[in-house]
């Protein structure tokens, strides 16, 4: 194959333009080669490895899918004439692709988190192409790391997505530029163009992508746009494809929003094509989940993102799961750690952890609240190595919970060190100032986190001092390993909110009547007076250990004057001095 100028490879994407006709596929492939394509690409799929039977497009794909024998014939025929690539969507099509003489295997972006499939493809002798349209930086980095670990050939990353057709303003070539900047030393970068096939930009946009730095262009082709067949929206005719091939050196650059965020169309595309883990066969209660009994397929679901493989792999099913049933994190056993972060040093209220209310230190009140959770498996009190914090450690031991001492400024390093080599799925982060947390809302936050497949869940609807945060342990590990600067992780929430395009965030629903703009955290003398007034009342009513959030609402609603003590207190934090940047691309090096 003779490449175009500047080492560009121009690939003709046949997709489903053949509409299930073998003769149509042959005719289209031959027309693409005649029009100047350096390579052709087929989409190989079987309906049963792409979607669940109850998906609304299942019959559509089933009617257009070729048999394995037909694919074998097609690949054999055209591998003799040109370079051939193939999208695969499961292990059956992967198997025939591996046995053929195609040049490369392309992994669709909906399978970018399908670790078993990517790993199996990368272990073949084929070049691996990763489609990354509508994907987060983390997903791209982890998938590429896996390919680099197993493949002997230099892989490719292809950016672009199809929204029938993709609008010009959604092409976002800045993401392509970012991929080139970050990964071009380890992968070839290509552009998949999906603008309207009858637009002038159908020819111009691929040329602009070259100006950004792409070295591979993938373009849809169809024999007759007027027929308005499948995938005609972004397809050009063989005549226009030839124009593109002949004009490949006439291009200019353009920019977009960059790789860091996904626009609305990309998110919509992601939700439409995203695969999710389903049972590949019936799974019994108590059975361990792994790649042998799970497979990724498109399902009718409200979850915007797939559950990470590691969040299900080697976990125990809590009840029977039927074949093709989508697997949710609520269906498997999750290990939950609650981590209370506390230290003695405080410029506004020294020794606040040991101020007594109803005969108990404030920190003991908090520990007692967390112990009432029904879903927390391990409670850890994390403090510092400062000499004065030894008594906080001793208090944790006295309360019968795990205690740990670590770095002073690096709060996340302290939490990470406490977990060590232990296995955990979720981490509940609780500051030592929030002694009025509600065990019921704590458990609801955990349940909501799992049900929504979140990586981070807040309870911001509750008053400060009563809420908790739920983190996937993998997210904390990524922040710990990839943050440019961990010295600001006392404000760990900002590392999430400043990178929320890359992190699945959720908010625990709070009843409307519970949403109060009250300050119930402990940081000043005024705060202490507010909290003390409530706990003393609970002690008088014999509810010191059993009060619930409704009691908090009732008390302060009847005694609003108590909230006047700290109404003017403000947090003193210069947000600009905290560096929350996360270098997701370092996942490749870590892999």
ZAMARGU-4260 file (C-alpha; in steps of 0.2 Angstrom, whole numbers, plus 5000, padded with zeros to 4 digits):
<rodrens>
0) 5000/5000/5000 | 5007/5017/4995 | 5003/5030/5008 | 4997/5048/5004 | 5008/5063/5006
5) 5014/5066/5024 | 5012/5048/5028 | 4993/5049/5029 | 4983/5034/5028 | 4965/5037/5021
10) 4953/5023/5027 | 4936/5020/5019 | 4924/5016/5032 | 4910/5005/5025 | 4900/5003/5041
15) 4883/4997/5037 | 4881/5005/5020 | 4879/4988/5013 | 4863/4986/5023 | 4866/4967/5026
20) 4869/4963/5008 | 4885/4953/5005 | 4885/4959/4986 | 4883/4977/4992 | 4897/4976/5003
25) 4908/4969/4990 | 4903/4982/4977 | 4906/4996/4990 | 4923/4989/4995 | 4929/4989/4977
30) 4922/5006/4974 | 4932/5013/4989 | 4948/5005/4983 | 4945/5012/4965 | 4942/5030/4973
35) 4959/5030/4981 | 4957/5023/4999 | 4973/5017/5006 | 4963/5004/5017 | 4945/4999/5020
40) 4937/4995/5036 | 4922/4984/5040 | 4911/4984/5056 | 4910/4966/5061 | 4897/4961/5074
45) 4884/4949/5079 | 4868/4956/5087 | 4870/4944/5102 | 4887/4951/5107 | 4882/4969/5104
50) 4865/4971/5112 | 4853/4963/5124 | 4838/4955/5116 | 4827/4968/5124 | 4837/4983/5116
55) 4826/4993/5104 | 4839/4991/5090 | 4842/4972/5093 | 4832/4967/5078 | 4839/4980/5067
60) 4857/4974/5070 | 4852/4956/5069 | 4844/4959/5052 | 4860/4967/5045 | 4873/4955/5053
65) 4883/4944/5042 | 4887/4926/5047 | 4904/4921/5052 | 4906/4912/5036 | 4902/4927/5026
70) 4914/4938/5036 | 4928/4925/5032 | 4924/4926/5014 | 4924/4945/5014 | 4940/4947/5023
75) 4949/4934/5013 | 4944/4942/4997 | 4949/4960/5001 | 4965/4956/5011 | 4973/4951/4995
80) 4969/4969/4987 | 4972/4981/5001 | 4974/4984/5020 | 4959/4979/5029 | 4953/4984/5046
85) 4938/4978/5056 | 4928/4984/5071 | 4924/4970/5082 | 4911/4970/5096 | 4914/4954/5105
90) 4924/4938/5107 | 4916/4929/5092 | 4920/4943/5080 | 4937/4945/5088 | 4941/4926/5085
95) 4938/4927/5066 | 4947/4944/5065 | 4962/4936/5073 | 4962/4921/5061 | 4961/4932/5046
100) 4975/4942/5037 | 4967/4959/5042 | 4980/4973/5046 | 4972/4979/5062 | 4957/4977/5075
105) 4948/4992/5080 | 4940/4993/5097 | 4924/5004/5097 | 4923/5017/5111 | 4908/5008/5119
110) 4921/4994/5123 | 4934/5006/5129 | 4932/4999/5147 | 4929/4981/5141 | 4946/4975/5149
115) 4944/4957/5144 | 4940/4961/5126 | 4954/4973/5124 | 4967/4962/5133 | 4962/4947/5121
120) 4963/4958/5106 | 4980/4966/5111 | 4988/4948/5113 | 4984/4945/5094 | 4997/4949/5081
125) 4986/4963/5074 | 4988/4982/5075 | 4976/4988/5088 | 4965/5004/5085 | 4956/5012/5100
130) 4941/5023/5096 | 4940/5036/5109 | 4925/5047/5104 | 4914/5052/5119 | 4927/5044/5131
135) 4935/5052/5146 | 4954/5054/5149 | 4955/5041/5162 | 4946/5028/5150 | 4958/5032/5136
140) 4974/5031/5147 | 4969/5015/5155 | 4964/5006/5138 | 4980/5012/5130 | 4990/5006/5145
145) 4983/4989/5143 | 4986/4988/5124 | 5004/4994/5126 | 5007/4980/5140 | 5001/4966/5128
150) 5003/4972/5110 | 5019/4971/5100 | 5013/4983/5087 | 5012/5002/5089 | 4993/5006/5092
155) 4982/5020/5086 | 4970/5031/5094 | 4955/5037/5083 | 4945/5052/5089 | 4927/5056/5082
160) 4909/5051/5085 | 4893/5049/5075 | 4877/5059/5078 | 4869/5056/5062 | 4877/5068/5056
165) 4889/5076/5068 | 4887/5095/5068 | 4902/5105/5063 | 4903/5114/5080 | 4904/5097/5089
170) 4919/5090/5080 | 4930/5098/5093 | 4947/5096/5085 | 4956/5102/5101 | 4953/5085/5108
175) 4962/5078/5093 | 4976/5090/5096 | 4977/5085/5115 | 4978/5067/5110 | 4993/5071/5098
180) 5001/5081/5112 | 4999/5068/5125 | 5001/5051/5116 | 5009/5053/5099 | 5025/5046/5106
185) 5016/5030/5110 | 5002/5029/5097 | 4997/5035/5080 | 4983/5047/5081 | 4968/5047/5068
190) 4952/5057/5065 | 4935/5049/5061 | 4925/5062/5051 | 4906/5061/5053 | 4900/5078/5047
195) 4886/5078/5034 | 4892/5069/5018 | 4884/5082/5007 | 4892/5097/5016 | 4908/5106/5009
200) 4916/5102/5026 | 4915/5083/5021 | 4930/5086/5011 | 4938/5101/5021 | 4936/5094/5039
205) 4948/5079/5036 | 4961/5091/5029 | 4959/5103/5044 | 4962/5087/5055 | 4979/5085/5046
210) 4983/5103/5051 | 4980/5098/5069 | 4992/5084/5067 | 4982/5068/5063 | 4991/5055/5052
215) 4976/5044/5049 | 4959/5049/5042 | 4944/5038/5042 | 4929/5043/5031 | 4912/5035/5028
220) 4908/5030/5010 | 4892/5025/5001 | 4887/5021/4983 | 4872/5032/4982 | 4868/5045/4995
225) 4851/5048/4987 | 4845/5031/4992 | 4847/5037/5010 | 4852/5020/5016 | 4860/5015/5033
230) 4874/5027/5038 | 4872/5038/5023 | 4871/5054/5034 | 4890/5056/5035 | 4895/5046/5020
235) 4902/5053/5004 | 4901/5045/4986 | 4915/5037/4978 | 4917/5053/4967 | 4919/5064/4982
240) 4930/5051/4991 | 4941/5053/4976 | 4941/5072/4978 | 4947/5070/4996 | 4961/5058/4991
245) 4967/5070/4978 | 4966/5085/4989 | 4974/5078/5004 | 4987/5091/5006 | 4975/5106/5006
250) 4971/5109/5024 | 4970/5122/5037 | 4969/5120/5056 | 4955/5123/5068 | 4952/5121/5087
255) 4939/5116/5099 | 4936/5114/5118 | 4950/5101/5121 | 4951/5084/5128 | 4947/5088/5146
260) 4928/5089/5144 | 4914/5081/5134 | 4901/5092/5126 | 4882/5088/5126 | 4883/5079/5110
265) 4897/5068/5115 | 4889/5064/5131 | 4873/5059/5122 | 4883/5049/5110 | 4891/5040/5124
270) 4875/5036/5133 | 4868/5029/5116 | 4882/5017/5112 | 4889/5014/5130 | 4890/4995/5134
275) 4886/4989/5151 | 4891/4973/5160 | 4878/4959/5159 | 4878/4941/5165 | 4884/4930/5150
280) 4875/4916/5159 | 4864/4913/5174 | 4874/4918/5190 | 4870/4910/5207 | 4870/4919/5223
285) 4887/4918/5231 | 4896/4915/5215 | 4911/4926/5211 | 4910/4937/5196 | 4924/4937/5183
290) 4926/4938/5164 | 4920/4921/5162 | 4902/4925/5168 | 4901/4944/5163 | 4901/4952/5146
295) 4898/4969/5140 | 4883/4973/5129 | 4872/4988/5126 | 4857/4989/5137 | 4841/5000/5140
300) 4848/5009/5155 | 4848/5026/5164 | 4866/5024/5169 | 4877/5036/5159 | 4893/5026/5161
305) 4898/5008/5162 | 4903/5001/5179 | 4922/4998/5179 | 4927/4980/5177 | 4937/4980/5193
310) 4922/4986/5203 | 4913/4969/5199 | 4928/4957/5195 | 4931/4945/5210 | 4916/4952/5219
315) 4902/4940/5226 | 4884/4941/5219 | 4872/4944/5233 | 4857/4936/5224 | 4854/4926/5208
320) 4857/4936/5191 | 4849/4930/5176 | 4857/4929/5159 | 4858/4946/5150 | 4853/4955/5166
325) 4863/4971/5168 | 4874/4969/5183 | 4873/4984/5196 | 4885/4987/5210 | 4870/4985/5222
330) 4870/4966/5217 | 4888/4962/5223 | 4896/4963/5240 | 4905/4980/5243 | 4917/4983/5256
335) 4915/5000/5264 | 4928/5010/5275 | 4923/5025/5284 | 4938/5037/5287 | 4937/5050/5300
340) 4950/5063/5297 | 4955/5073/5313 | 4970/5083/5321 | 4973/5093/5336 | 4980/5109/5328
345) 4967/5123/5325 | 4970/5141/5326 | 4951/5145/5329 | 4947/5131/5341 | 4962/5122/5349
350) 4959/5104/5356 | 4941/5104/5348 | 4941/5085/5347 | 4942/5084/5366 | 4930/5097/5371
355) 4917/5088/5381 | 4898/5088/5379 | 4887/5077/5390 | 4903/5069/5397 | 4910/5064/5381
360) 4924/5072/5369 | 4916/5078/5353 | 4926/5066/5343 | 4919/5051/5353 | 4901/5058/5348
365) 4906/5057/5330 | 4913/5039/5331 | 4897/5034/5340 | 4887/5040/5326 | 4897/5031/5312
370) 4896/5015/5322 | 4877/5015/5320 | 4879/5013/5301 | 4873/4997/5294 | 4884/4997/5279
375) 4901/5002/5285 | 4913/4987/5287 | 4928/4997/5295 | 4930/5013/5304 | 4947/5021/5304
380) 4953/5037/5313 | 4966/5045/5303 | 4977/5058/5312 | 4995/5065/5310 | 5012/5061/5316
385) 5013/5077/5326 | 5016/5073/5344 | 5000/5082/5350 | 4990/5070/5339 | 4995/5054/5348
390) 4980/5056/5360 | 4969/5057/5345 | 4976/5040/5340 | 4974/5033/5358 | 4956/5039/5358
395) 4953/5029/5342 | 4960/5013/5350 | 4950/5016/5366 | 4934/5017/5355 | 4938/5000/5348
400) 4941/5006/5330 | 4957/5006/5319 | 4968/5021/5321 | 4982/5028/5309 | 4995/5042/5310
405) 5002/5049/5293 | 5007/5065/5285 | 5002/5082/5292 | 4998/5092/5276 | 4994/5077/5264
410) 4977/5072/5270 | 4974/5060/5256 | 4991/5052/5259 | 4986/5049/5277 | 4970/5040/5271
415) 4979/5030/5257 | 4992/5025/5270 | 4978/5019/5282 | 4971/5007/5269 | 4988/5001/5264
420) 4987/4984/5256 | 4969/4980/5262 | 4955/4978/5250 | 4941/4990/5250 | 4928/4997/5237
425) 4921/5012/5245 | 4928/5026/5256 | 4917/5037/5267 | 4927/5053/5270 | 4921/5061/5287
430) 4930/5076/5294 | 4932/5077/5313 | 4922/5093/5313 | 4906/5085/5307 | 4900/5076/5323
435) 4881/5077/5320 | 4881/5066/5304 | 4866/5055/5302 | 4868/5036/5301 | 4853/5034/5290
440) 4858/5047/5278 | 4876/5040/5278 | 4869/5023/5273 | 4857/5031/5260 | 4873/5040/5252
445) 4881/5023/5250 | 4866/5015/5242 | 4863/5030/5231 | 4882/5029/5226 | 4881/5011/5221
450) 4864/5013/5212 | 4870/5027/5201 | 4887/5020/5197 | 4895/5035/5204 | 4913/5037/5208
455) 4910/5052/5220 | 4894/5056/5230 | 4890/5071/5241 | 4876/5075/5252 | 4877/5094/5249
460) 4858/5096/5252 | 4861/5093/5271 | 4867/5107/5283 | 4886/5108/5284 | 4892/5097/5298
465) 4879/5083/5295 | 4884/5077/5278 | 4897/5064/5272 | 4906/5061/5255 | 4907/5044/5247
470) 4922/5040/5236 | 4926/5025/5225 | 4943/5019/5232 | 4950/5018/5214 | 4946/5036/5212
475) 4955/5041/5228 | 4970/5030/5222 | 4970/5039/5205 | 4970/5056/5214 | 4984/5050/5226
480) 4995/5044/5211 | 4991/5057/5198 | 4988/5074/5207 | 5001/5086/5203 | 5001/5092/5221
485) 4993/5083/5236 | 4997/5096/5249 | 4979/5103/5246 | 4970/5087/5249 | 4963/5094/5265
490) 4951/5101/5253 | 4949/5084/5244 | 4932/5089/5237 | 4939/5102/5225 | 4950/5088/5217
495) 4934/5081/5212 | 4923/5096/5207 | 4938/5104/5197 | 4939/5088/5187 | 4921/5082/5187
500) 4921/5080/5168 | 4932/5065/5171 | 4923/5059/5186 | 4906/5052/5188 | 4898/5063/5202
505) 4882/5061/5210 | 4872/5069/5225 | 4863/5059/5238 | 4844/5065/5237 | 4839/5075/5252
510) 4821/5077/5258 | 4815/5095/5254 | 4811/5098/5272 | 4829/5092/5277 | 4837/5105/5266
515) 4843/5118/5278 | 4856/5132/5276 | 4862/5129/5294 | 4880/5129/5300 | 4882/5114/5311
520) 4901/5110/5309 | 4913/5112/5323 | 4927/5125/5319 | 4925/5139/5331 | 4919/5143/5349
525) 4902/5149/5342 | 4900/5132/5333 | 4903/5123/5349 | 4889/5132/5358 | 4877/5128/5344
530) 4881/5110/5344 | 4882/5109/5363 | 4864/5116/5365 | 4857/5102/5354 | 4867/5087/5361
535) 4863/5093/5379 | 4845/5092/5375 | 4847/5075/5367 | 4855/5069/5383 | 4841/5076/5393
540) 4828/5066/5382 | 4839/5050/5383 | 4843/5051/5365 | 4861/5056/5365 | 4866/5040/5356
545) 4850/5037/5346 | 4844/5054/5339 | 4841/5055/5321 | 4841/5069/5308 | 4822/5073/5312
550) 4828/5077/5330 | 4840/5090/5323 | 4827/5098/5312 | 4814/5099/5326 | 4826/5106/5339
555) 4833/5120/5328 | 4816/5124/5321 | 4810/5127/5338 | 4825/5135/5344 | 4831/5146/5330
560) 4840/5158/5342 | 4853/5145/5344 | 4859/5146/5326 | 4862/5165/5329 | 4878/5160/5338
565) 4888/5156/5323 | 4878/5164/5309 | 4892/5176/5305 | 4906/5163/5305 | 4914/5161/5288
570) 4927/5149/5281 | 4944/5156/5277 | 4951/5147/5262 | 4960/5155/5248 | 4954/5143/5234
575) 4967/5149/5221 | 4982/5142/5231 | 4976/5124/5230 | 4982/5115/5214 | 4969/5102/5210
580) 4976/5097/5193 | 4976/5078/5189 | 4988/5071/5176 | 4977/5057/5169 | 4989/5053/5155
585) 5001/5046/5169 | 4990/5031/5170 | 4999/5025/5154 | 5015/5025/5163 | 5008/5017/5178
590) 5001/5003/5168
</rodrens>
